[in-house]
């Protein structure tokens, strides 16, 4: 017996006096009712799936909105930092102009004892000797000149700017000093050069170096208020003004 072949009867019985209600359902109507129930179940399942998908997409949308807001805030902070750096750079330039700080090395007159040669001729001759420290070891401007109390020059530059050997030679010492921080000392025959306040050295003791070779990077280690290179030159063990030997 099957309700789809024989149909069925829906009977409602009262507990009190009265007639019972009988409703005969034909096989066709039974099939239709069953189909409607199945269709409704499928529709409900579909609605639940669609709602779940919409809910998931809504959560993702909120997440992306938060990320977009964080990115917008980060971009605003980056733009503010860029503006502050620009203001700082403009202030530095104005201060340099106001104080008359040198942006290029100033030539210093030298005396050649026992020889009748011009300063230019001596510098050219020195430059031909690659063991004479004749180039500026870092791109920057001289913020402090050579004096008896400060027997070297300070060259202001951005942290991380490459520092190069000012002459051919070898690395005599790489170390740390409480005043000059990370430093490198090079030997060039009768000359020696000192590079202080480095962020880090890029050579090791006894390395051979050539003019223009990177030996370290500008920093602010040791006793220093801002990034710069402390550059000193010795001739026969005596400190001399490095600018005396600059050719380029």
Buried (B, 14 or more C-beta within 10 A) or exposed (E): EEBEEEBBEEEEEEEEEEEEEEEEBEBEBBEEEEEEEEEEEEEEEEEEEEEEEEEEEEEEEEEEEEEEEEEEEEEEEEEEEEEEEEEEEEEBEEEBEEEEBBEEBEEBEBEEEEEEEEBEEBBEEBBEEBBBBBBBBBEBBBBBBBEEEEBBBBBBBEEEBBBBBBBBBBBBEBEEBEEBBBBBBBBBEEBBBBBBBBBEBBBEEEBEBEBBBEBBBBBBBBEBEEBBBBBBBBBEEEBBBBBBBBBE
